Amino acid sequence: MSMKKIAILSGDGIGPEIVAEAIKLLDCLKHNFGFDVELESAAIGGAGYDQDGDPLPESTLTICQQADAVLLGAVGGPAYEGLERELRPERGLLRIRAELELFSNLRPAMLYPQLASASSLKDEIVSGLDIMIVRELTGGIYFGQPRGIRELDNGEKQGFNTLVYAEYEIERIGRSAFDIAMLRNKKLCSVDKANVLEVSELWREVMNRLSTDYPEVELSHMYVDNASMQLVRAPKQFDVMVTTNMFGDILSDTAAMLTGSIGMLPSASLDSNGKGMYEPIHGSAPDIAGKSIANPLATLLSVAMMLRYSLGEAELANLIDVAVGNVLNQGFRTADIADGANSVSTAEMGDAVVAAMRVQSN
């Protein structure tokens, strides 16, 4: 087993708390399972601005470029909202995605059976839910130029952003989604707004063309407004969904709540070679930072995704998935999934998963 280098970006808000539990897990993998790993920490987001006046310091980017994978906590917080736009924590996140060419964002929405009662929907609607949303991550309206806020001749301000996708950007995210569909149930739904957006017309055209290379995959199309409704009405009709940057951002958060808590969901952002950055999708949650109540499970499951997709350690990834399930079976719950029951702290949940891992190493 060759040594792997992981860049650790704790970030802001609850980021340091949840990443601390991931470091415990990685330490367990090293000492109990022989996983040869080296961790190197770096600042990003608000922490990067505090350290170097830049939400993505050059030193951080270099560490991430030299690593085999990147583990991120979260970025952002109210203390930075008054900064110039280019200095805000979120700009550091967008920049690192672009610099590392992490165009394919995998966001699974899976309901653990132990948490069926935590979902806001009826058990029969969400029981067995297992969706993979593939979101294009480095193009679209979040990156398009021109953008900004300008003053019109009448003195009124006007904000403007540009939605643009090149054919190659659509094709590479499409292939990523088709490849994932081939590994699952060979069913792919492409989500767009082709009835009003020319960009979506091109998106749909490229997806249809790609489908001829994947004859085993059943391709369907759905407008984004209908897709958002269907996710709440009958989510199990979906297996793999592929969509644009902004639509994927919104739909994956909707799917997250079907599972009972956004604190349960990991994500992977991959380049064309499978190198990736892994993070929980829930954000920095500054309102609960420092209270030791954040759910670390999405971060620990992000470690599992990292092992599976970038580090070639699928067996270890499976063991983490099993450990999380065992901990939930034992009744451990953080506040977001407690459903009226007693809850444990962030560290106690992390310790429980590590203990469940050590049992499997014996």
N, C-alpha and C positions, 0 to 999 in steps of 0.2 A: 504494500500500500504506500504510494508516494505521498509525501507531505503536501498538504493543501494550505494555501494562505487565504484567510478570510479577513476582509476589511470590516471593521465594526464601527458603524456610524450611529451613535445613540441619539443624537439630535436634541429635540426640545420637549417640553411638557412631560408627559409620562414616558417619553422615549427612554431615558436612562433607567427607569424602574423596570420596564418590560425587557429591555435588552440585557439587564443584569441577570434575569432569569434564563435568557438564552445562553449567556456565557456559562452559567452553571451547567446547563444541559450539554454544551460543547465540551466542557471540562469532564463531564461524566463519560461522554463518548470517547474522549482521549484516554482516560485512565481505566475505564471498565470494558471498553470494546476495542481498544487498540487503534482508534482513529487518529492518524498522525496529522495534527492541525496546528497552525500558528495563527494567532489573532493579532491584528494591529488596529488600534483605535484611532479615529480621526474625527474632526469637528465638521458639522454641516448645519445649514439652516441658521437659526438664531445663535446657536453655539458657535458657528463659523464666523458670524458677524462679530460676536463678542470677542472672539480670539484674534481675528485678522481683519475685521472690517469688511468681510466678504462672505456671503452665505454659502459659497463653494470655494474655499481656499485652494490655491494651487497645490499645496502639499497634500490635501485630501484627495484631489483628483488623481495625483500621481500614485498614492497608495492604492486607490481603487483600480487604476489601470493595471497595476502590477499584481493584484490579487486574483485568485481563482473565482471568487464570488464575493458579494457585498451583502452585509446584513444591516438594514436600516431600521431605526426605531420610528421616529416621526419628526416632522418639522413644523414650526409655527407657534405663535402665541401673541397675546394682546400687546406685549411690550414692544413688538416690532411693527405694529400696524401703521405707525406714523412715519416709518422710513420711506425713502424714495423707492419706487416700485422695484428697481433693479437690485436693491439691497435687501429686500424682504426675504424671509426664509424660504418661501415657496419658489422663488426664482432659482435658488440653489438646487432645489429638487428637480425643477424642469431642466436646468442646465446639465446636471449629472446624467439624466436620462438621455439627453441629446449627445453629450460628449462620449458616453459609453455605447451609443447607438442601440439603446434598449427599446426596440420598437414594438415588441410583442409582450403585452401585459396579460398574464393568466390570473384570473380571479375566480377561484372555485367558490361555490355556494352549496355547502353540504350540511344537511341537518343531522346532527347526532341524535339517535333515537332517545337518548336520555334527556334531551332538551326539547322534545316535541311540545311540551306544555309551555315552554318559554316563548314560542312563536305567537305572534298576534293572530295567526290564521288557525283554522280548525285542523286537528290532527290529520284527518283524512285528506286534506288538501296538500299538506307539506310532508307528511310521513314518507320517508324514502327519498326525499329531495336530494339531487346530486347534479348540479349544473356547473359547467365551465364557461365563463365569459372570457372571450379573447378580445382585448381592447387594443386598438392601435394607439401607440403611446408617444410618438415623437413627431407627429404631424397634426394636421387639422387646425382648428380655430385657436388652440392654445399656443401655437407656434407661428401661425400665418402672419405675413407682412403684406401691407402696412397695418399698423395697430397704434392706438394711442387715444389721447383726448385733445381735441382742438377747439379753437374758438371760431365761431362762424361770423359772418359779416355783421349780423345783428347783435353780436356780443354774447349770444347763447353758446354754452359749451356742448360739444357733441363727442360721444365716445364711439370708437369704431374698431372692429376686429375683422380679420379676413379668414374665411374658411377655404382652404385649398388643399387638394391632394393630387400628387402626381401618380401616374399609372403604376410606376414601380413600387410606390409605397403601399398602394392597395393590393398589388399582387403578392408582396412579401408577407403582409399580415394575413392575406387570404390563404396562402400556402401553409402558414403556421397553424391556422385554424383547421384547415382540411386534414393536416397531418395529425393533429390532436383528435379530431373526429374519428380518424382511422383507428386510433388506439382505444376508443371508447365504443359508442354504439352506432357509429357511422351515420350520424344525423347532425346536420349543421343548419342553423338559422342565421341568415345575414340580415342585420337590422340597419335600416337607412331611412331616408325621407325623400325618396325618389320622385314623389308626386309634386314637390315644390323646389327641390334643390338640384341644380345641375351637377354638383359634386357627387350627390347620391346617384344620379343617373349613371355617371362613369363608374362609381363604386359597384353598382349592380351589374353593369356590363362586364367588368373585370371578373367578378365572382362567378357569373355564368360561364365565362370563357374558361376559368380555372376548373370548373366542375367537370369538364370533359377529361381532365387528367385524373379525376378521382371518381370513376363510375360507380364505385361501391358506396359512396357517400350520398345520402339523400339531402339535397340542398333546397332550402325554402327561403323566402324573403318576407320580411315584415316591416311595416312602418314603425318608427320608434314610439309613437304615441300608442299604437295598438300593442306593441311589445311591453310597454310599461303596464298597461292594463292586464295583459295576459299573464304577466309575472305574478300578479296578485290574484287573478281569477283562477288560473290553472297552471301553476309553475312547472309541474312535472311533464308537461308537453315538450319542454326544452331539454336538450342534452348539451350541445355546444352552441354558443352564440358568438358571432363575430360582428364587431361594429367599430365606429370611429372613436376618436379620443374623447370627445365630450359626451356622446351618447353612452359610451362604455363607463365613463365616470359616474353618470347618473344611474344607469340601470344596475350596475354592480352594487351600489349602495342600497337600492331597492331590494335586490336579491339577498343582500346581507341580512336584512331585517326578517326575511322569511325564515332564517335559521335560528331566530331567537335573540341573537346579539351580534352586533358588528364586531365585538371583541373576540369572536371565534374564527374570524376569516383571515387567512394568509393571502399572500400574492407573490407572484414571480414576474420580473421584467427581464426579458431575454434579448440578447443580440443574435445575429445570424449563426454564431458558433455555439450557442447554448450557454455562454457565460451570462450571469444574471445578477440582479439586485433583488433582494428578498425583503419584504416588509409586511406588517399587518396593514389592513386597509383603513383602520379606524381613525388615523390622525393623532394629533398631539394631545387632545383632550385637556387643555390647560385648566379647566374647572375642577378636575380631580387630581391634577399633578401634585405629588408630594403627600397624598393621603393614603398611599399603600392599598388602594382598592381597585386599581386597574387590572383588567384581565390579561394575563401574559400568554394565554393559550394560542392566540393568533400568531404571536411572535414565535412561539415554540413550533407551531405547525409550519411557519415560514422556514424555519431551520430544516424541517422535514422536506419541504419542497426544494430547498437548496441542495440537500443531499441527493434528491431524486433527479433533478433536472440539470444541475451544473457539476456535481462532484462525483457522479457515478456510484453512489452508495444507496441504491434503492432498498437494500435489506435493512440498513439502519433507519432509513426514512419510514419504512413499514413499522419498525419497532416503536418509533415515536408516536405514530398514529395509534398503535395498540395501547401504549402507555397513557395517552390522553383519554382514550375510551375507558381504560381501567380506572383512572382517577375519577372520571365522571360517574362510573358505576359505584364507586365507593362513596359518592355523595358530596365530593368537594365542589363548591360553587363560589365564585367571586360574586360581588354584589350585582353585576349586570345580568347574571343568569340564576340568581338565588331563588327567584319566584316565591318570595316570602320566607324561605328557609334561612338558616344561619349561614353567613358567608365567611370565607377565609380571605386573608390578605394576599396581595400580589406575590410576596415571597413564599407564603405557605402553599399557594397553588404551584409555584415553580418547584418547590421542594418535593411536593407530592408526585409530580411528574418524574423528577429525577429518581425518587425512591422506586417508582414503578419501573423505570428503566433498569435500575440496578437489580431488581428482582429477575428481570429477563436475562441479565448477564450471567446469572448463577447456573 
